[in-house]
Amino acid sequence: MHVPGFILDTVSSEHSYPLDQNVLYDILILGGGPAAMSAAIYAARKMLNIAFVTVDFGGQIRETSEVENYLGFQSINAHDLIERFQQHVKSFRLPIGVGARVEAVFRNDGLFTAVMEDGLRYTAKTVIYATGARHRQLAVPGEKELIGRGVTYCSICDAPLYKDRKVMVVGGGNSAFTAALDLSRGNATIILVNNARGWQADAILQRQIRDYKKIEFLDLHEVVRIEGGDRVEGVTVRGRVTGEEKTVAVDGVFIEIGLLPNSDPVKNLVELNERGEVVVDCLCRTNIPGFFAAGDVTTIPHKQIIVAAGEGAKAALSAHDYLVQTSRL
Ligand SMILES: Cc1cc2nc3c(=O)[nH]c(=O)nc-3n(C[C@H](O)[C@H](O)[C@H](O)COP(=O)(O)OP(=O)(O)OC[C@H]3O[C@@H](n4cnc5c(N)ncnc54)[C@H](O)[C@@H]3O)c2cc1C
């Protein structure tokens, strides 16, 4: 669930370990979500010289209010979880740059340089690229206003909240059908809406959900508006063939139309797949030696906090191994 206007007090003034453009770092960690923060902790414990550069601390966790699936916490406020992660990272007294957006990363003579939007440049022997992803939005009235109050982008996180409720799932691919399956386990009444003709999800997923009695399929319909005051009360959809509009009363809307990886800064450097995700192997290595990637920006499936944190840890250990094996420490 999301709390609009949720603002996290990120790195505060007591943190005084600035980044230095004249230092050659062992690892440049780009991003500030769970993948990057976990990488920082593992790299710091290997006594590597780290620079940590991010737009913010917390990443997508900032968009939610409660987390109920992170090991060790039956339920934790998202703000508190970020605070714990952040304090853990800061306890290592690393040079951290927050509010800094990486525009591009390039490689020269085996070293990597990250160019910030303000023109500053940081150079390192290795990079852990963990800039995450953002959910593709419908961009219709009511969507932004009702995020966390009925509008959600994460069925793994929020489906249990809609037990016995009526919901709309928007999308026609695997994510939408997976969301519908998650919701069906809570006996929700589901309306699946797709603006294209038919459904693009894998056949096996389609078969599983078609057996569910409380689902209505509505293809060739687009969402026009999400209705509601304090919470979602309905969704107005328009038939693409008839042009007719109707408002359907629902308690929630799951928007499952894809994730956009934040891979633009490295699109000319590393291999990306057709979705724009950085292609990694099981050790978080990319096709460029010394350039590692972790979390939602990569090809690793199951975009979750605990997965991203695990991948970040792996990336840091792989970067350490690379530095040792290539005698760069
Ligand atoms: C609404 C919502 C609810 C969710 N709920 C849950 C949940 O309950 N449980 C769960 O396990 N998962 C949940 N998720 C998924 C989870 O948040 C993500 O899988 C996880 O945060 C991914 O971590 P990450 O570190 O890979 O990337 P992100 O969290 O996306 O972090 C990326 C970081 O990189 C920074 N960044 C991006 N571009 C740049 C750039 N150019 N330069 C510098 N920095 C940059 C960003 O500012 C951010 O700090 C939810 C996601 C959403 C959107």
The ligand as an SDF file (V2000), in Angstrom:
LIG
                    3D

 53 58  0  0  0  0  0  0  0  0999 V2000
    3.9050    0.2470   -4.2580 C   0  0  0  0  0  0  0  0  0  0  0  0
    4.9080   -0.8540   -4.0820 C   0  0  0  0  0  0  0  0  0  0  0  0
    4.7790   -1.7190   -3.0150 C   0  0  0  0  0  0  0  0  0  0  0  0
    5.7020   -2.7480   -2.8450 C   0  0  0  0  0  0  0  0  0  0  0  0
    5.5440   -3.5580   -1.7550 N   0  0  0  0  0  0  0  0  0  0  0  0
    6.4310   -4.5420   -1.5530 C   0  0  0  0  0  0  0  0  0  0  0  0
    6.3040   -5.4010   -0.4010 C   0  0  0  0  0  0  0  0  0  0  0  0
    5.3870   -5.2570    0.4120 O   0  0  0  0  0  0  0  0  0  0  0  0
    7.2320   -6.3760   -0.2580 N   0  0  0  0  0  0  0  0  0  0  0  0
    8.2530   -6.5720   -1.1480 C   0  0  0  0  0  0  0  0  0  0  0  0
    9.0730   -7.4630   -0.9290 O   0  0  0  0  0  0  0  0  0  0  0  0
    8.3820   -5.7900   -2.2350 N   0  0  0  0  0  0  0  0  0  0  0  0
    7.5080   -4.7840   -2.4600 C   0  0  0  0  0  0  0  0  0  0  0  0
    7.6330   -4.0000   -3.5660 N   0  0  0  0  0  0  0  0  0  0  0  0
    8.7410   -4.2460   -4.4980 C   0  0  0  0  0  0  0  0  0  0  0  0
   10.0860   -3.7180   -3.9210 C   0  0  0  0  0  0  0  0  0  0  0  0
    9.9070   -2.4260   -3.4070 O   0  0  0  0  0  0  0  0  0  0  0  0
   11.1730   -3.7410   -4.9780 C   0  0  0  0  0  0  0  0  0  0  0  0
   11.2970   -5.0470   -5.5040 O   0  0  0  0  0  0  0  0  0  0  0  0
   12.5300   -3.3400   -4.4030 C   0  0  0  0  0  0  0  0  0  0  0  0
   12.4640   -2.0690   -3.7900 O   0  0  0  0  0  0  0  0  0  0  0  0
   13.5900   -3.3150   -5.4980 C   0  0  0  0  0  0  0  0  0  0  0  0
   14.7860   -2.8820   -4.9360 O   0  0  0  0  0  0  0  0  0  0  0  0
   15.9610   -2.2650   -5.8190 P   0  0  0  0  0  0  0  0  0  0  0  0
   17.0130   -1.8480   -4.8540 O   0  0  0  0  0  0  0  0  0  0  0  0
   16.3200   -3.1940   -6.8900 O   0  0  0  0  0  0  0  0  0  0  0  0
   15.3580   -1.0010   -6.5650 O   0  0  0  0  0  0  0  0  0  0  0  0
   14.4810    0.2320   -6.0900 P   0  0  0  0  0  0  0  0  0  0  0  0
   13.7880   -0.0200   -4.8200 O   0  0  0  0  0  0  0  0  0  0  0  0
   13.6890    0.6050   -7.2850 O   0  0  0  0  0  0  0  0  0  0  0  0
   15.5720    1.3570   -5.8100 O   0  0  0  0  0  0  0  0  0  0  0  0
   16.2890    1.9620   -6.8430 C   0  0  0  0  0  0  0  0  0  0  0  0
   17.1150    3.1040   -6.2890 C   0  0  0  0  0  0  0  0  0  0  0  0
   17.9350    3.6410   -7.3200 O   0  0  0  0  0  0  0  0  0  0  0  0
   17.8140    5.0580   -7.3430 C   0  0  0  0  0  0  0  0  0  0  0  0
   18.0120    5.4970   -8.7190 N   0  0  0  0  0  0  0  0  0  0  0  0
   17.2440    5.2330   -9.8060 C   0  0  0  0  0  0  0  0  0  0  0  0
   17.7630    5.7910  -10.8940 N   0  0  0  0  0  0  0  0  0  0  0  0
   18.9040    6.4280  -10.4950 C   0  0  0  0  0  0  0  0  0  0  0  0
   19.9030    7.1880  -11.1660 C   0  0  0  0  0  0  0  0  0  0  0  0
   19.8660    7.4380  -12.4760 N   0  0  0  0  0  0  0  0  0  0  0  0
   20.9370    7.6930  -10.4420 N   0  0  0  0  0  0  0  0  0  0  0  0
   21.0150    7.4500   -9.1000 C   0  0  0  0  0  0  0  0  0  0  0  0
   20.1070    6.7430   -8.4160 N   0  0  0  0  0  0  0  0  0  0  0  0
   19.0710    6.2330   -9.1070 C   0  0  0  0  0  0  0  0  0  0  0  0
   16.3940    5.3140   -6.8450 C   0  0  0  0  0  0  0  0  0  0  0  0
   16.2820    6.6300   -6.3490 O   0  0  0  0  0  0  0  0  0  0  0  0
   16.2850    4.2610   -5.7530 C   0  0  0  0  0  0  0  0  0  0  0  0
   16.8860    4.7090   -4.5610 O   0  0  0  0  0  0  0  0  0  0  0  0
    6.7550   -2.9380   -3.7610 C   0  0  0  0  0  0  0  0  0  0  0  0
    6.8860   -2.0710   -4.8330 C   0  0  0  0  0  0  0  0  0  0  0  0
    5.9830   -1.0350   -4.9900 C   0  0  0  0  0  0  0  0  0  0  0  0
    6.1540   -0.0660   -6.1400 C   0  0  0  0  0  0  0  0  0  0  0  0
  1  2  1  0
  2  3  1  0
  2 52  2  0
  3  4  2  0
  4  5  1  0
  4 50  1  0
  5  6  2  0
  6  7  1  0
  6 13  1  0
  7  8  2  0
  7  9  1  0
  9 10  1  0
 10 11  2  0
 10 12  1  0
 12 13  2  0
 13 14  1  0
 14 15  1  0
 14 50  1  0
 15 16  1  0
 16 17  1  0
 16 18  1  0
 18 19  1  0
 18 20  1  0
 20 21  1  0
 20 22  1  0
 22 23  1  0
 23 24  1  0
 24 25  2  0
 24 26  1  0
 24 27  1  0
 27 28  1  0
 28 29  2  0
 28 30  1  0
 28 31  1  0
 31 32  1  0
 32 33  1  0
 33 34  1  0
 33 48  1  0
 34 35  1  0
 35 36  1  0
 35 46  1  0
 36 37  1  0
 36 45  1  0
 37 38  2  0
 38 39  1  0
 39 40  1  0
 39 45  2  0
 40 41  1  0
 40 42  2  0
 42 43  1  0
 43 44  2  0
 44 45  1  0
 46 47  1  0
 46 48  1  0
 48 49  1  0
 50 51  2  0
 51 52  1  0
 52 53  1  0
M  END
$$$$
